[in-house]
């Protein structure tokens, strides 16, 4: 079965609202990454976060490996945040074994 | 900053046809990847290459060939397109082991 599960599958926000996206994994891999997929298709790396909390602007990622979960918090959402957010688990030092979630589709309305 | 360019953006093929997708990067990255993205499935690795003329199979390599003749380019060939196949093929590159940079994708439809 799917080893990396993301929730919710989709989310609609009003501009300015906050969002919490979840990634739960059953694999024993130890390297969590978060990506943003633009509506036109390209992916942008947001965080490499094997453990703990990392912040970049309005985005915060928290990973608790022992509990096999990671979250991505978006504060004060903007219309340009719309797109799909993907998490992927792998081994430290090896991108060839990444296991990807199906993504959370986010729509931010004005 | 660098960029990854995938061509073509859209590819329509016939069943049984051999189809080639191209990827160019100007990051000067050593490692390049081809992923396939299907609706309802996570990204799956088809091939990757850690340097010029190197090829490594991913989990989904059957039915595909790849070529890395130059450091900056990585091509993928669908050896025999399957009827009604629809997918997005994403090319990526990396120099650091955890930072992947992606192109915008090639959308394949097979009639």
Interface residues (C-beta under 8 A of the other chain):
Chain A: X2 X4 X31 X33 X35 X38 X40 X41 X42 X43 X44 X45 X48 X86 X88 X92 X93 X94 X95 X96 X98 X99 X100 X101 X102
Chain B: X4 X31 X33 X40 X41 X42 X43 X44 X45 X48 X56 X58 X88 X90 X92 X94 X97 X98 X99 X100 X101 X102 X103 X104 X105 X107
